[in-house]
Amino acid sequence: MWSSVDADTDRRVAISTLTVRNIDDATIKQLRQRAARHGRSVSEEARVILHKTFAFKTGPEVLAHARSLFSGEHGVELLLPPRR
């Protein structure tokens, strides 16, 4: 296992290797296309996706992330039933 310094916290973090087998061709194609759009390698794109998926941890951060995904033009207005 290697280690690196996290740019946000200046702390050393462990770096591991992950091998994922049996990924269907359509998924690999989408990952390659996404990586190309972002100017990254497939490995870097996968790391970014994993990091973004697991980066937030606290309730307020989860709420803020959900709001960023579903607010504005991407959101919907829901009518809340009256409280009893």
C-alpha positions in Angstrom: 0.0 0.0 0.0 1.3 3.5 -0.9 0.6 6.7 0.8 0.0 10.3 -0.4 -0.9 13.6 1.1 -4.5 14.7 0.9 -4.6 18.2 -0.7 -7.5 19.4 1.4 -6.3 18.3 4.9 -2.4 17.9 4.4 -2.8 14.5 6.1 -1.2 11.3 4.8 -3.7 8.9 3.4 -3.3 5.3 2.3 -3.6 4.5 -1.4 -5.0 1.1 -2.3 -5.6 -0.7 -5.6 -9.1 -1.8 -6.6 -9.7 -4.3 -9.4 -13.2 -4.6 -10.7 -14.0 -7.6 -12.9 -16.9 -8.4 -15.2 -18.0 -4.9 -16.1 -20.2 -5.0 -19.1 -19.1 -3.4 -22.4 -21.8 -0.6 -22.3 -20.6 0.5 -18.9 -16.9 0.6 -19.9 -17.9 2.5 -23.1 -19.8 5.1 -21.0 -16.9 5.4 -18.6 -14.4 5.9 -21.4 -16.7 8.6 -23.0 -17.1 10.4 -19.7 -13.3 10.3 -19.1 -12.7 11.7 -22.5 -15.2 14.5 -22.0 -13.4 15.5 -18.8 -9.9 15.1 -20.2 -9.0 12.2 -17.8 -7.9 8.7 -18.1 -10.4 5.9 -17.4 -8.7 5.2 -14.0 -8.8 8.8 -13.0 -12.4 9.2 -13.9 -13.3 6.1 -11.9 -11.4 7.6 -8.9 -13.2 10.9 -9.2 -16.6 9.1 -9.4 -15.7 7.0 -6.3 -14.4 10.0 -4.4 -17.5 12.1 -5.2 -19.8 9.2 -4.2 -18.2 8.7 -0.8 -16.6 12.1 0.0 -19.4 13.6 2.1 -20.2 12.1 5.4 -22.3 14.3 7.7 -26.0 14.9 7.6 -25.7 18.6 6.6 -23.2 17.7 3.9 -25.6 15.0 2.5 -28.5 17.5 2.6 -26.4 20.2 0.8 -25.3 17.6 -1.8 -29.0 16.6 -2.4 -30.0 20.2 -2.7 -27.3 20.8 -5.3 -28.5 17.9 -7.3 -32.2 18.6 -7.1 -32.6 22.4 -6.7 -33.5 24.9 -9.3 -34.3 23.6 -12.8 -33.5 20.1 -11.7 -35.9 20.0 -8.8 -39.6 19.6 -8.3 -42.1 21.2 -5.9 -43.8 18.7 -3.7 -47.0 19.6 -1.8 -46.6 18.5 1.8 -49.6 17.1 3.6 -50.8 19.1 6.6 -49.4 18.0 10.0 -51.8 16.3 12.5 
